[in-house]
Amino acid sequence: MLKIYGASTFNATKVLFTAEELGLQYEYDHLDFAKGDHKSAEHLKRHPLGKVPALEHNGNYLFESASLCRYLANISNKQLYSEEPVKAAKIDQMIDLVCHHAGKWLAVYFYQEVVMMKYYQKEADEKAIAEAKGFLDQQLPYLDKVLAQSKFLCGDDISIADTVALPYFHACLITSVKLDAYPAIQRWIEEGVSRPAFQKALAAMPQ
Ligand SMILES: N[C@@H](CCC(=O)N[C@@H](CS)C(=O)NCC(=O)O)C(=O)O
């Protein structure tokens, strides 16, 4: 039995999107943050920090969204990943680049402009946004160059680098992040969000 625990966040979207691309059968359990479901004793057994996403498979509990996507690929004969060490390392390197750099700064926009406003009725911190913009201005040209040369982030086939990265960009479509200077990134977002697997992932979660 494969069970994914999530909420309507880009980190949970990564895992559902990956499971859908892999064609896996799973159950989705939506946790209600407002009710504190994620801090319940039951959920703390799945995720010691009381966060989502988390995954349950054959009695094992796992967490950290990118690790969960890699695990799903590993139990699916390395589909969306690779048996070949250098190819796998290139996919891992792109996942790390996105999670620790560009995605981290996109998440600042989402947190400041959407989460703070919606849940805490607070204005965005302009200093935090300016810092995120500064780093994105340095990092997005590289991703645009990669996507101008290949259909996906690691070549012409979709990989877990894409299923991890796309949810950050999709979440930021409702923020003030400007992507006009990055036509290849825009093309990749448009194609990615229109994939049936991405649409199914979104449909699984109340938005
Ligand atoms: N690095 C973790 C981040 C997990 C995380 O921060 N999840 C957020 C939602 S996107 C959460 O559960 N927040 C609730 C909380 O921290 O109380 C991952 O990629 O899974």
The ligand as a Tripos MOL2 file, in Angstrom:
@<TRIPOS>MOLECULE
LIG
   20    19     1     0     0
SMALL
NO_CHARGES

@<TRIPOS>ATOM
      1 N1         12.0430   20.3400    2.7470 N.3       1 LIG1
      2 C1         10.7280   19.8190    3.0420 C.3       1 LIG1
      3 C2          9.8090   20.9940    3.3610 C.3       1 LIG1
      4 C3          8.5240   20.5160    4.0070 C.3       1 LIG1
      5 C4          7.6780   21.7060    4.4210 C.2       1 LIG1
      6 O1          8.2030   22.7350    4.8780 O.2       1 LIG1
      7 N2          6.3650   21.5630    4.2690 N.am      1 LIG1
      8 C5          5.4520   22.6280    4.6270 C.3       1 LIG1
      9 C6          4.4000   22.7750    3.5470 C.3       1 LIG1
     10 S1          5.1350   23.1800    1.9760 S.3       1 LIG1
     11 C7          4.7680   22.2910    5.9310 C.2       1 LIG1
     12 O2          4.4310   21.1490    6.1590 O.2       1 LIG1
     13 N3          4.5420   23.3030    6.7490 N.am      1 LIG1
     14 C8          3.8260   23.1520    7.9760 C.3       1 LIG1
     15 C9          4.6930   23.3590    9.1810 C.2       1 LIG1
     16 O3          5.9230   23.4730    9.0480 O.co2     1 LIG1
     17 O4          4.1390   23.4240   10.2610 O.co2     1 LIG1
     18 C10        10.2010   19.0080    1.8440 C.2       1 LIG1
     19 O5         10.6480   19.2930    0.7200 O.co2     1 LIG1
     20 O6          9.3950   18.0960    2.0280 O.co2     1 LIG1
@<TRIPOS>BOND
     1     1     2 1
     2     2     3 1
     3     2    18 1
     4     3     4 1
     5     4     5 1
     6     5     6 2
     7     5     7 1
     8     7     8 1
     9     8     9 1
    10     8    11 1
    11     9    10 1
    12    11    12 2
    13    11    13 1
    14    13    14 1
    15    14    15 1
    16    15    16 2
    17    15    17 1
    18    18    19 2
    19    18    20 1
@<TRIPOS>SUBSTRUCTURE
     1 LIG1         1 GROUP 0 **** ****
